[in-house]
Amino acid sequence: MKMPTKSKTKATVWVVENGKMRSRLDQLTTEEPLEIRLAPFQKTVAVTMRTPGADFELAAGFLYSEGVVSHREDIRRISYCVDELVDGEQHHNIVNVELRDGLIPDLQPLERHFYTSSACGVCGKASLEALRLRGCPVIPSGPTVTPEIIYSLPDKLRAAQGIFTATGGLHAAATFNAQGQLLNLREDVGRHNALDKLIGTALLSDELPLNNCIVLVSGRSSFEILQKSTTAGVPIVCSVSAPSSLAVSVAKEFGITLIGFLRGERFNIYTGLQRIKAT
């Protein structure tokens, strides 16, 4: 099997500045499709455009967020495809997830994920009712944090974004504790993929639910971001841009503190004001 595709790709670009043109070598964020297959059903449940890296965590986080698996023990094995009928260059773009014996998930809701883009996944195609039917609990109260801790998170995220520093074209999702300490970070061309990688890492490490963590995502907070955060038990979700109306609805119903437009020493609180200490 060939080596997996790297998360960065070299490219020659031409820079035009002050009326002059010059060429230089640049780094681009790699974007490749990832097909997630379930064994023993031999069924493709999703194809998503992603940045290679943490593919197993991405698959595990996606399946957890969608309710296919509920515990680490539901997954027996995750591996890349070694099918001889598949082009060798695509082996690392296909992940096989083997479920435990006796687990027969309802795969019909996953049909909407047969192809998801890196831009926003399947935003708007799922519903609040689906989360209710899954029985997702309301997030427990706490922790409470000061505005100063929230202010500090974007700089910490950016400082830890190695691939973004090299390419300038990548989303990130990170977990922090209530003291603002960075716990984990994942990068991807799609912010929903980055969050799936983050949740998958926690699932495979038996660290769910994330009831005492803050999640920060680059970009905006969509329905999918709040859906995944709800299933992972995240009490505080922050983004550097705006939330959607459906994201606010999810946060309000499931007891999440939702923060948007986190820039410098300013942010908006849309739901869950009680977790932010007044100063």
BAKOL-792027 format. One record per residue: residue in one letter; y, z, x of N, C-alpha, C in turn. Coordinates in steps of 0.1 Angstrom, whole numbers, padded with zeros to 4 digits, always signed. Example, Ala and Ser with C-alpha at 12.3 -4.5 7.8 and 13.67 -1.06 7.14 Angstrom:
2
MITI, code, nY, nZ, nX, caY, caZ, caX, cY, cZ, cX
MITI, A, -0057, +0078, +0132, -0045, +0078, +0123, -0033, +0078, +0132
MITI, S, -0022, +0071, +0128, -0011, +0071, +0137, +0000, +0079, +0129
***
This chain:
279
MITI, code, nY, nZ, nX, caY, caZ, caX, cY, cZ, cX
MITI, M, -0012, +0000, +0008, +0000, +0000, +0000, +0012, +0000, +0009
MITI, K, +0022, -0008, +0005, +0035, -0009, +0013, +0043, +0004, +0011
MITI, M, +0052, +0006, +0020, +0061, +0017, +0019, +0070, +0016, +0007
MITI, P, +0073, +0027, +0001, +0082, +0027, -0011, +0096, +0022, -0008
MITI, T, +0102, +0016, -0018, +0116, +0011, -0016, +0125, +0022, -0013
MITI, K, +0134, +0020, -0004, +0144, +0031, +0000, +0155, +0031, -0011
MITI, S, +0162, +0043, -0011, +0173, +0045, -0021, +0185, +0038, -0017
MITI, K, +0186, +0033, -0005, +0198, +0025, -0001, +0194, +0012, +0005
MITI, T, +0202, +0002, +0002, +0200, -0012, +0006, +0212, -0018, +0014
MITI, K, +0209, -0024, +0025, +0220, -0029, +0033, +0225, -0043, +0027
MITI, A, +0238, -0045, +0028, +0243, -0058, +0024, +0256, -0062, +0031
MITI, T, +0258, -0074, +0033, +0271, -0079, +0040, +0281, -0081, +0029
MITI, V, +0293, -0075, +0031, +0304, -0077, +0022, +0316, -0082, +0029
MITI, W, +0325, -0089, +0022, +0337, -0094, +0028, +0349, -0086, +0022
MITI, V, +0356, -0080, +0031, +0368, -0071, +0027, +0381, -0079, +0029
MITI, V, +0388, -0079, +0018, +0401, -0086, +0018, +0412, -0075, +0018
MITI, E, +0420, -0075, +0028, +0430, -0064, +0029, +0443, -0070, +0036
MITI, N, +0454, -0068, +0029, +0467, -0073, +0035, +0466, -0088, +0038
MITI, G, +0460, -0095, +0029, +0459, -0110, +0031, +0449, -0114, +0041
MITI, K, +0442, -0106, +0047, +0432, -0109, +0058, +0418, -0106, +0053
MITI, M, +0408, -0114, +0057, +0394, -0113, +0053, +0386, -0109, +0065
MITI, R, +0376, -0100, +0063, +0367, -0097, +0074, +0354, -0093, +0068
MITI, S, +0343, -0095, +0075, +0330, -0091, +0070, +0325, -0078, +0076
MITI, R, +0317, -0071, +0069, +0311, -0058, +0074, +0299, -0055, +0067
MITI, L, +0290, -0047, +0073, +0278, -0043, +0067, +0281, -0031, +0058
MITI, D, +0275, -0031, +0046, +0277, -0021, +0036, +0264, -0015, +0031
MITI, Q, +0264, -0004, +0025, +0252, +0002, +0019, +0254, +0002, +0004
MITI, L, +0244, -0003, -0003, +0243, -0003, -0018, +0233, +0006, -0023
MITI, T, +0235, +0012, -0035, +0225, +0020, -0042, +0214, +0010, -0047
MITI, T, +0202, +0013, -0043, +0191, +0005, -0047, +0188, +0007, -0062
MITI, E, +0186, -0003, -0070, +0182, -0003, -0084, +0170, -0011, -0086
MITI, E, +0159, -0004, -0090, +0146, -0010, -0093, +0140, -0005, -0106
MITI, P, +0132, -0012, -0113, +0126, -0007, -0125, +0115, +0003, -0121
MITI, L, +0113, +0013, -0130, +0102, +0022, -0129, +0094, +0022, -0142
MITI, E, +0081, +0018, -0141, +0073, +0018, -0153, +0065, +0031, -0153
MITI, I, +0065, +0038, -0164, +0058, +0051, -0165, +0046, +0048, -0175
MITI, R, +0034, +0050, -0169, +0021, +0048, -0177, +0014, +0061, -0179
MITI, L, +0008, +0062, -0190, +0000, +0074, -0193, -0015, +0071, -0191
MITI, A, -0022, +0079, -0184, -0037, +0078, -0183, -0043, +0090, -0191
MITI, P, -0054, +0089, -0197, -0063, +0077, -0196, -0060, +0066, -0207
MITI, F, -0049, +0067, -0213, -0046, +0057, -0224, -0043, +0043, -0219
MITI, Q, -0039, +0042, -0206, -0035, +0030, -0200, -0024, +0023, -0208
MITI, K, -0014, +0032, -0212, -0003, +0027, -0220, +0010, +0029, -0213
MITI, T, +0019, +0019, -0213, +0032, +0020, -0208, +0041, +0027, -0218
MITI, V, +0047, +0038, -0215, +0056, +0045, -0224, +0071, +0043, -0222
MITI, A, +0074, +0038, -0210, +0088, +0036, -0207, +0090, +0027, -0195
MITI, V, +0101, +0020, -0195, +0105, +0013, -0183, +0120, +0016, -0181
MITI, T, +0123, +0022, -0170, +0137, +0025, -0168, +0142, +0020, -0155
MITI, M, +0155, +0016, -0154, +0161, +0012, -0142, +0165, +0024, -0134
MITI, R, +0161, +0026, -0122, +0164, +0038, -0115, +0166, +0036, -0100
MITI, T, +0170, +0046, -0093, +0171, +0046, -0078, +0158, +0052, -0073
MITI, P, +0150, +0044, -0065, +0138, +0050, -0060, +0140, +0063, -0053
MITI, G, +0130, +0072, -0055, +0131, +0086, -0049, +0129, +0096, -0060
MITI, A, +0121, +0106, -0057, +0117, +0116, -0067, +0111, +0110, -0080
MITI, D, +0103, +0099, -0078, +0098, +0092, -0090, +0088, +0100, -0098
MITI, F, +0080, +0108, -0091, +0071, +0117, -0098, +0078, +0127, -0107
MITI, E, +0089, +0133, -0101, +0097, +0142, -0108, +0104, +0136, -0120
MITI, L, +0108, +0123, -0118, +0115, +0116, -0129, +0105, +0114, -0141
MITI, A, +0093, +0110, -0137, +0083, +0108, -0148, +0079, +0121, -0155
MITI, A, +0078, +0131, -0147, +0074, +0144, -0154, +0086, +0149, -0162
MITI, G, +0098, +0148, -0157, +0110, +0153, -0165, +0111, +0144, -0178
MITI, F, +0109, +0131, -0177, +0110, +0123, -0189, +0100, +0127, -0199
MITI, L, +0088, +0129, -0195, +0077, +0132, -0205, +0079, +0146, -0211
MITI, Y, +0085, +0155, -0203, +0088, +0168, -0208, +0100, +0168, -0218
MITI, S, +0110, +0160, -0215, +0122, +0159, -0224, +0118, +0153, -0237
MITI, E, +0108, +0144, -0237, +0104, +0137, -0249, +0093, +0144, -0256
MITI, G, +0088, +0155, -0251, +0078, +0163, -0259, +0064, +0159, -0257
MITI, V, +0062, +0150, -0247, +0048, +0145, -0244, +0040, +0156, -0238
MITI, V, +0047, +0164, -0228, +0040, +0175, -0222, +0049, +0187, -0224
MITI, S, +0043, +0199, -0225, +0050, +0211, -0227, +0050, +0221, -0216
MITI, H, +0040, +0219, -0207, +0037, +0228, -0196, +0033, +0221, -0183
MITI, R, +0035, +0227, -0172, +0030, +0221, -0159, +0015, +0217, -0160
MITI, E, +0007, +0226, -0167, -0007, +0223, -0168, -0011, +0211, -0176
MITI, D, -0002, +0206, -0184, -0005, +0194, -0192, -0006, +0182, -0183
MITI, I, -0001, +0182, -0171, -0002, +0171, -0162, -0012, +0174, -0151
MITI, R, -0023, +0166, -0151, -0033, +0167, -0141, -0030, +0161, -0127
MITI, R, -0023, +0149, -0128, -0021, +0142, -0116, -0010, +0131, -0118
MITI, I, -0002, +0129, -0108, +0008, +0118, -0109, +0006, +0110, -0096
MITI, S, +0006, +0097, -0098, +0003, +0088, -0086, +0010, +0075, -0088
MITI, Y, +0012, +0068, -0077, +0017, +0054, -0078, +0005, +0045, -0082
MITI, C, +0008, +0033, -0087, -0002, +0023, -0091, -0008, +0017, -0078
MITI, V, -0022, +0016, -0079, -0029, +0009, -0068, -0037, -0002, -0074
MITI, D, -0034, -0007, -0086, -0041, -0018, -0092, -0040, -0030, -0084
MITI, E, -0052, -0036, -0081, -0052, -0048, -0072, -0046, -0060, -0080
MITI, L, -0045, -0060, -0093, -0040, -0071, -0101, -0024, -0070, -0101
MITI, V, -0019, -0059, -0096, -0004, -0058, -0096, +0001, -0062, -0082
MITI, D, +0012, -0070, -0082, +0018, -0074, -0069, +0021, -0061, -0061
MITI, G, +0017, -0062, -0048, +0018, -0051, -0039, +0032, -0045, -0038
MITI, E, +0042, -0054, -0039, +0056, -0049, -0039, +0060, -0041, -0051
MITI, Q, +0052, -0042, -0062, +0055, -0034, -0074, +0047, -0021, -0075
MITI, H, +0038, -0018, -0065, +0030, -0006, -0066, +0039, +0006, -0067
MITI, H, +0050, +0007, -0060, +0058, +0019, -0060, +0069, +0018, -0072
MITI, N, +0068, +0008, -0080, +0076, +0008, -0092, +0068, +0011, -0105
MITI, I, +0056, +0015, -0103, +0047, +0019, -0114, +0041, +0033, -0111
MITI, V, +0043, +0043, -0120, +0038, +0056, -0119, +0028, +0059, -0130
MITI, N, +0016, +0063, -0126, +0006, +0067, -0135, +0006, +0083, -0136
MITI, V, +0006, +0087, -0149, +0006, +0102, -0152, -0007, +0105, -0159
MITI, E, -0016, +0112, -0153, -0028, +0116, -0159, -0026, +0129, -0166
MITI, L, -0029, +0130, -0179, -0027, +0142, -0187, -0040, +0150, -0187
MITI, R, -0039, +0162, -0191, -0051, +0171, -0191, -0061, +0166, -0202
MITI, D, -0073, +0170, -0200, -0083, +0166, -0210, -0080, +0172, -0224
MITI, G, -0081, +0164, -0234, -0079, +0169, -0248, -0065, +0168, -0253
MITI, L, -0055, +0165, -0244, -0041, +0163, -0248, -0039, +0149, -0253
MITI, I, -0037, +0148, -0266, -0034, +0135, -0273, -0020, +0135, -0279
MITI, P, -0010, +0130, -0271, +0003, +0131, -0276, +0006, +0120, -0287
MITI, D, +0017, +0123, -0295, +0022, +0113, -0304, +0031, +0104, -0296
MITI, L, +0026, +0091, -0294, +0034, +0082, -0286, +0044, +0073, -0294
MITI, Q, +0043, +0074, -0307, +0052, +0065, -0315, +0066, +0067, -0312
MITI, P, +0071, +0080, -0311, +0085, +0081, -0308, +0090, +0075, -0295
MITI, L, +0080, +0073, -0286, +0084, +0068, -0273, +0086, +0053, -0273
MITI, E, +0084, +0046, -0284, +0085, +0031, -0284, +0099, +0027, -0282
MITI, R, +0109, +0036, -0285, +0123, +0032, -0282, +0126, +0032, -0268
MITI, H, +0117, +0037, -0259, +0120, +0038, -0245, +0113, +0027, -0237
MITI, F, +0108, +0017, -0244, +0101, +0006, -0237, +0109, +0000, -0226
MITI, Y, +0122, -0001, -0229, +0131, -0005, -0218, +0144, +0003, -0220
MITI, T, +0148, +0010, -0209, +0161, +0017, -0209, +0169, +0013, -0198
MITI, S, +0182, +0012, -0200, +0191, +0008, -0189, +0196, +0020, -0181
MITI, S, +0201, +0017, -0169, +0207, +0028, -0161, +0220, +0033, -0166
MITI, A, +0226, +0025, -0175, +0240, +0029, -0180, +0239, +0041, -0189
MITI, C, +0231, +0041, -0199, +0231, +0052, -0208, +0217, +0054, -0215
MITI, G, +0207, +0048, -0209, +0194, +0050, -0215, +0193, +0045, -0229
MITI, V, +0189, +0054, -0238, +0187, +0050, -0252, +0197, +0058, -0261
MITI, C, +0209, +0059, -0256, +0219, +0067, -0263, +0220, +0062, -0277
MITI, G, +0220, +0071, -0287, +0223, +0067, -0301, +0210, +0063, -0308
MITI, K, +0199, +0061, -0301, +0187, +0057, -0308, +0178, +0069, -0312
MITI, A, +0181, +0080, -0307, +0174, +0092, -0311, +0183, +0100, -0321
MITI, S, +0178, +0111, -0326, +0186, +0118, -0336, +0185, +0133, -0334
MITI, L, +0195, +0140, -0340, +0195, +0154, -0340, +0183, +0159, -0348
MITI, E, +0179, +0152, -0358, +0167, +0156, -0366, +0155, +0157, -0358
MITI, A, +0153, +0148, -0348, +0141, +0147, -0340, +0140, +0160, -0332
MITI, L, +0151, +0165, -0327, +0151, +0178, -0319, +0147, +0190, -0329
MITI, R, +0152, +0189, -0341, +0149, +0200, -0351, +0134, +0200, -0353
MITI, L, +0128, +0188, -0355, +0114, +0187, -0359, +0105, +0191, -0347
MITI, R, +0110, +0190, -0335, +0103, +0194, -0323, +0103, +0209, -0322
MITI, G, +0111, +0216, -0329, +0112, +0230, -0329, +0119, +0236, -0316
MITI, C, +0128, +0229, -0311, +0135, +0234, -0299, +0143, +0246, -0303
MITI, P, +0141, +0257, -0295, +0148, +0270, -0299, +0163, +0269, -0295
MITI, V, +0170, +0278, -0302, +0184, +0280, -0298, +0184, +0287, -0284
MITI, I, +0193, +0283, -0275, +0194, +0288, -0262, +0198, +0303, -0262
MITI, P, +0192, +0312, -0255, +0196, +0326, -0256, +0210, +0328, -0250
MITI, S, +0216, +0339, -0254, +0229, +0342, -0250, +0230, +0345, -0235
MITI, G, +0241, +0343, -0229, +0243, +0345, -0214, +0238, +0333, -0207
MITI, P, +0242, +0331, -0194, +0251, +0341, -0187, +0265, +0338, -0190
MITI, T, +0274, +0347, -0185, +0288, +0345, -0187, +0294, +0342, -0173
MITI, V, +0303, +0333, -0172, +0309, +0329, -0159, +0324, +0328, -0160
MITI, T, +0330, +0329, -0148, +0345, +0328, -0148, +0349, +0313, -0147
MITI, P, +0361, +0310, -0151, +0366, +0297, -0149, +0366, +0292, -0134
MITI, E, +0369, +0302, -0125, +0369, +0298, -0111, +0356, +0293, -0106
MITI, I, +0345, +0298, -0111, +0331, +0293, -0108, +0330, +0279, -0113
MITI, I, +0334, +0277, -0125, +0333, +0263, -0131, +0341, +0253, -0123
MITI, Y, +0354, +0258, -0119, +0362, +0249, -0111, +0356, +0244, -0098
MITI, S, +0347, +0253, -0092, +0342, +0250, -0079, +0330, +0241, -0079
MITI, L, +0324, +0238, -0090, +0312, +0230, -0091, +0313, +0216, -0086
MITI, P, +0323, +0208, -0091, +0323, +0194, -0087, +0324, +0192, -0072
MITI, D, +0332, +0200, -0065, +0332, +0198, -0050, +0319, +0201, -0044
MITI, K, +0312, +0211, -0049, +0299, +0214, -0043, +0289, +0203, -0046
MITI, L, +0290, +0197, -0058, +0281, +0186, -0061, +0284, +0174, -0052
MITI, R, +0296, +0170, -0051, +0300, +0159, -0043, +0296, +0161, -0028
MITI, A, +0298, +0173, -0023, +0295, +0175, -0009, +0280, +0174, -0006
MITI, A, +0271, +0176, -0016, +0257, +0175, -0015, +0251, +0162, -0018
MITI, Q, +0259, +0152, -0022, +0255, +0139, -0026, +0254, +0130, -0014
MITI, G, +0242, +0130, -0008, +0241, +0122, +0004, +0241, +0107, +0002
MITI, I, +0234, +0103, -0008, +0234, +0088, -0011, +0247, +0083, -0016
MITI, F, +0254, +0091, -0024, +0267, +0087, -0029, +0277, +0085, -0018
MITI, T, +0276, +0094, -0008, +0285, +0094, +0003, +0283, +0080, +0011
MITI, A, +0271, +0075, +0011, +0268, +0063, +0018, +0271, +0051, +0010
MITI, T, +0270, +0052, -0003, +0270, +0040, -0012, +0282, +0039, -0021
MITI, G, +0287, +0051, -0026, +0298, +0052, -0035, +0294, +0048, -0049
MITI, G, +0281, +0046, -0052, +0277, +0041, -0065, +0265, +0048, -0071
MITI, L, +0267, +0061, -0074, +0255, +0068, -0078, +0259, +0080, -0087
MITI, H, +0251, +0083, -0097, +0253, +0095, -0105, +0245, +0107, -0099
MITI, A, +0248, +0119, -0103, +0241, +0130, -0099, +0240, +0141, -0110
MITI, A, +0229, +0149, -0109, +0228, +0160, -0118, +0224, +0172, -0109
MITI, A, +0230, +0184, -0111, +0227, +0195, -0103, +0226, +0208, -0111
MITI, T, +0218, +0217, -0106, +0217, +0230, -0112, +0224, +0240, -0103
MITI, F, +0231, +0250, -0109, +0238, +0261, -0102, +0234, +0274, -0109
MITI, N, +0234, +0285, -0101, +0232, +0298, -0107, +0246, +0303, -0113
MITI, A, +0246, +0315, -0119, +0258, +0320, -0125, +0269, +0324, -0115
MITI, Q, +0265, +0324, -0103, +0275, +0327, -0092, +0280, +0314, -0086
MITI, G, +0276, +0303, -0091, +0281, +0290, -0086, +0274, +0285, -0074
MITI, Q, +0262, +0290, -0071, +0254, +0286, -0059, +0246, +0274, -0063
MITI, L, +0247, +0263, -0055, +0239, +0251, -0058, +0224, +0254, -0056
MITI, L, +0216, +0251, -0066, +0202, +0254, -0065, +0194, +0241, -0063
MITI, N, +0198, +0230, -0069, +0190, +0218, -0068, +0199, +0206, -0072
MITI, L, +0197, +0194, -0066, +0205, +0182, -0069, +0196, +0170, -0069
MITI, R, +0198, +0161, -0078, +0191, +0148, -0078, +0201, +0137, -0080
MITI, E, +0199, +0125, -0074, +0208, +0114, -0076, +0200, +0102, -0081
MITI, D, +0207, +0094, -0089, +0201, +0082, -0094, +0212, +0073, -0099
MITI, V, +0209, +0060, -0101, +0219, +0050, -0106, +0222, +0053, -0121
MITI, G, +0213, +0061, -0127, +0215, +0065, -0141, +0216, +0080, -0142
MITI, R, +0226, +0085, -0148, +0227, +0100, -0149, +0216, +0107, -0157
MITI, H, +0211, +0099, -0167, +0200, +0105, -0174, +0187, +0106, -0166
MITI, N, +0185, +0096, -0157, +0174, +0097, -0147, +0176, +0108, -0138
MITI, A, +0188, +0110, -0133, +0191, +0121, -0124, +0187, +0134, -0130
MITI, L, +0190, +0136, -0143, +0187, +0148, -0150, +0172, +0150, -0152
MITI, D, +0165, +0139, -0155, +0151, +0139, -0156, +0144, +0143, -0143
MITI, K, +0149, +0138, -0132, +0144, +0142, -0119, +0146, +0157, -0117
MITI, L, +0157, +0162, -0121, +0160, +0176, -0119, +0151, +0185, -0127
MITI, I, +0149, +0181, -0140, +0140, +0188, -0149, +0126, +0187, -0145
MITI, G, +0122, +0175, -0140, +0108, +0173, -0136, +0105, +0182, -0124
MITI, T, +0115, +0183, -0115, +0113, +0192, -0103, +0111, +0206, -0107
MITI, A, +0118, +0211, -0117, +0117, +0224, -0122, +0103, +0226, -0129
MITI, L, +0099, +0216, -0137, +0086, +0216, -0144, +0075, +0217, -0134
MITI, L, +0075, +0209, -0124, +0064, +0209, -0115, +0064, +0221, -0106
MITI, S, +0075, +0228, -0105, +0076, +0241, -0097, +0074, +0253, -0106
MITI, D, +0071, +0251, -0119, +0070, +0262, -0128, +0083, +0270, -0129
MITI, E, +0094, +0264, -0130, +0107, +0271, -0130, +0114, +0269, -0144
MITI, L, +0107, +0263, -0154, +0113, +0262, -0167, +0110, +0274, -0175
MITI, P, +0119, +0278, -0185, +0132, +0272, -0188, +0143, +0276, -0179
MITI, L, +0153, +0268, -0179, +0165, +0270, -0170, +0175, +0279, -0177
MITI, N, +0171, +0290, -0183, +0180, +0298, -0191, +0191, +0305, -0184
MITI, N, +0191, +0306, -0171, +0202, +0312, -0164, +0210, +0302, -0155
MITI, C, +0208, +0290, -0158, +0214, +0279, -0149, +0226, +0272, -0156
MITI, I, +0234, +0267, -0147, +0245, +0257, -0152, +0241, +0243, -0147
MITI, V, +0242, +0234, -0156, +0239, +0220, -0152, +0252, +0212, -0151
MITI, L, +0255, +0205, -0141, +0266, +0196, -0139, +0261, +0182, -0137
MITI, V, +0267, +0173, -0146, +0264, +0159, -0144, +0276, +0151, -0141
MITI, S, +0275, +0141, -0133, +0286, +0132, -0131, +0288, +0123, -0143
MITI, G, +0299, +0117, -0145, +0301, +0109, -0157, +0303, +0117, -0169
MITI, R, +0298, +0111, -0181, +0301, +0118, -0193, +0288, +0125, -0198
MITI, S, +0290, +0133, -0209, +0278, +0139, -0215, +0275, +0132, -0228
MITI, S, +0263, +0125, -0228, +0258, +0117, -0239, +0248, +0126, -0247
MITI, F, +0243, +0120, -0258, +0233, +0127, -0266, +0221, +0130, -0257
MITI, E, +0217, +0120, -0249, +0205, +0122, -0241, +0207, +0133, -0231
MITI, I, +0218, +0135, -0225, +0221, +0146, -0215, +0219, +0159, -0222
MITI, L, +0224, +0160, -0235, +0222, +0173, -0242, +0208, +0175, -0247
MITI, Q, +0202, +0164, -0251, +0188, +0165, -0256, +0179, +0170, -0244
MITI, K, +0180, +0165, -0233, +0172, +0169, -0221, +0176, +0184, -0217
MITI, S, +0189, +0187, -0218, +0193, +0201, -0214, +0187, +0211, -0224
MITI, T, +0187, +0207, -0237, +0182, +0215, -0247, +0167, +0218, -0245
MITI, T, +0159, +0208, -0242, +0145, +0210, -0240, +0142, +0219, -0228
MITI, A, +0151, +0218, -0218, +0149, +0226, -0206, +0155, +0240, -0207
MITI, G, +0162, +0243, -0218, +0168, +0256, -0220, +0180, +0259, -0212
MITI, V, +0188, +0249, -0209, +0201, +0251, -0201, +0212, +0256, -0210
MITI, P, +0218, +0268, -0206, +0228, +0274, -0215, +0242, +0268, -0213
MITI, I, +0245, +0262, -0201, +0259, +0257, -0198, +0257, +0243, -0192
MITI, V, +0263, +0233, -0199, +0263, +0219, -0194, +0277, +0215, -0192
MITI, C, +0280, +0210, -0180, +0293, +0205, -0176, +0293, +0191, -0172
MITI, S, +0304, +0184, -0174, +0305, +0170, -0170, +0319, +0168, -0166
MITI, V, +0321, +0158, -0157, +0335, +0155, -0152, +0342, +0146, -0161
MITI, S, +0336, +0141, -0172, +0342, +0132, -0181, +0340, +0137, -0196
MITI, A, +0341, +0129, -0206, +0341, +0133, -0219, +0327, +0134, -0225
MITI, P, +0325, +0143, -0235, +0312, +0142, -0242, +0313, +0133, -0254
MITI, S, +0302, +0129, -0259, +0302, +0121, -0272, +0302, +0131, -0283
MITI, S, +0304, +0126, -0295, +0304, +0134, -0307, +0290, +0140, -0310
MITI, L, +0280, +0132, -0307, +0266, +0136, -0310, +0262, +0147, -0300
MITI, A, +0267, +0146, -0287, +0265, +0156, -0277, +0270, +0169, -0281
MITI, V, +0282, +0169, -0287, +0289, +0181, -0292, +0281, +0187, -0303
MITI, S, +0275, +0179, -0312, +0267, +0184, -0323, +0255, +0190, -0318
MITI, V, +0248, +0184, -0308, +0236, +0190, -0303, +0239, +0204, -0296
MITI, A, +0250, +0204, -0288, +0254, +0217, -0282, +0257, +0228, -0292
MITI, K, +0264, +0224, -0302, +0267, +0234, -0312, +0255, +0240, -0319
MITI, E, +0246, +0231, -0323, +0234, +0235, -0331, +0224, +0244, -0322
MITI, F, +0223, +0241, -0309, +0213, +0247, -0301, +0219, +0258, -0291
MITI, G, +0232, +0261, -0294, +0238, +0272, -0286, +0241, +0270, -0272
MITI, I, +0245, +0257, -0269, +0249, +0254, -0255, +0264, +0254, -0253
MITI, T, +0268, +0260, -0242, +0282, +0259, -0238, +0285, +0245, -0232
MITI, L, +0293, +0237, -0239, +0295, +0223, -0234, +0309, +0222, -0228
MITI, I, +0310, +0218, -0216, +0323, +0216, -0209, +0325, +0202, -0205
MITI, G, +0337, +0197, -0207, +0340, +0183, -0203, +0353, +0182, -0196
MITI, F, +0355, +0170, -0190, +0368, +0168, -0182, +0370, +0179, -0172
MITI, L, +0359, +0182, -0165, +0360, +0192, -0154, +0366, +0185, -0142
MITI, R, +0379, +0187, -0140, +0386, +0181, -0129, +0396, +0191, -0123
MITI, G, +0395, +0193, -0110, +0405, +0203, -0104, +0403, +0217, -0111
MITI, E, +0415, +0223, -0114, +0414, +0236, -0120, +0417, +0234, -0135
MITI, R, +0409, +0225, -0142, +0411, +0223, -0156, +0398, +0218, -0162
MITI, F, +0395, +0223, -0174, +0383, +0217, -0181, +0385, +0220, -0196
MITI, N, +0378, +0213, -0205, +0378, +0215, -0219, +0364, +0222, -0223
MITI, I, +0365, +0232, -0232, +0353, +0238, -0237, +0351, +0233, -0252
MITI, Y, +0340, +0226, -0254, +0338, +0221, -0268, +0329, +0230, -0277
MITI, T, +0320, +0237, -0271, +0312, +0246, -0278, +0308, +0258, -0269
MITI, G, +0305, +0269, -0274, +0300, +0281, -0266, +0310, +0288, -0258
MITI, L, +0322, +0290, -0264, +0333, +0296, -0257, +0329, +0310, -0251
MITI, Q, +0319, +0317, -0258, +0316, +0331, -0254, +0311, +0332, -0240
MITI, R, +0306, +0321, -0234, +0300, +0322, -0220, +0310, +0321, -0209
MITI, I, +0323, +0318, -0213, +0333, +0317, -0203, +0342, +0329, -0204
MITI, K, +0343, +0337, -0193, +0351, +0349, -0193, +0366, +0346, -0193
MITI, A, +0373, +0352, -0201, +0388, +0350, -0201, +0394, +0357, -0190
MITI, T, +0404, +0351, -0184, +0411, +0358, -0172, +0426, +0359, -0175
***
